[in-house]
Amino acid sequence: DAESGGILDANASACVRLGFGREHLVGSLFADLLPAPDRPRFADQLRRCQPGSRVDDLLVSSLAGADGRTFPAEIAIACGEAGERRTAIVAARDISRRMAAEDALRQSEERYRLLVEQMADGIFLADRQGRFLDVNPAGCAMFGCFREELLQLDRKSTRLNSSHTD
């Protein structure tokens, strides 16, 4: 129900993931599954919900299951009507795996960046056209210029000589 946020129905997948029986979910408020700070934004999305449309900004929050544990979820709302009543289909997707992968990638990038920044050797990253995309501090020291200056150049314009390519 788009007016109250009450759950009119729940599919088997939602029941399994949340650990609640359908009889528990139907009649309860979806907002009660959200942490308190996210409830006003969800309520605002329901208010903006117009039949035949969807709310474009996804709510990334967490949902609480029957056991009290939470999991990150991406929540989308599509709007409709049943007679005189505005309805909303709320689809929540568990994004635990995606967030774990993003966190692992972020950690890997941090380790890579730390390694590159601390290397005594100059490291240059260029695209296929020869434009510099990145350079570490040792690479800047090789040319005696700032990183921003090197990133405006390409390999050809730096006139690398054999003493710099050993």
C-alpha positions, 0 to 999 in steps of 0.5 A: 500500500503506497499510502501507509507502506503496509505490505499487502503481499510478499513473495517466497524469496522475500520470506526466505531471505528475511526469515519471516513467514508470509503471514508475519510480513503481510500487514506489517510496515515495510519501513519497519524492516529498515534502520530508523535513519532510512525510514523518512527517505523511504516514506518520501519515495512512497509519497512521490510514487505515482501510478504507472511510474517508478521512483528512479533513485534507488534506496541503498539501505539494510534490511533486518531479518527475523533473526535481527541480523541485517544485510545490505539491500538495494530497494526499488519502487514501482507504482500502480493502483488497485481501484482507488488505492495507490499501490507500490511494488517494493523490490529489495535486492540483497547486495551483500556479495556486490558490496563485498566485491566492491570492498575487496576491489577498493582494498586491492586498489589501495594496496596497488596505489601504496605499492606504486607510490612507494616504488623507487622505480619510475612507473608510467601508465599510458593509453594506446595513444601515448597519453600518460594516465598516471605516474608515480613520484619516482617517475616525476623525479626522473623528469624533474617535474610535477605529476600534473605536468606529466599527465598533460604530456604524451610519451613522444613529447617527453623525448625519453632518451636512453638514459631514462629508459634503462 
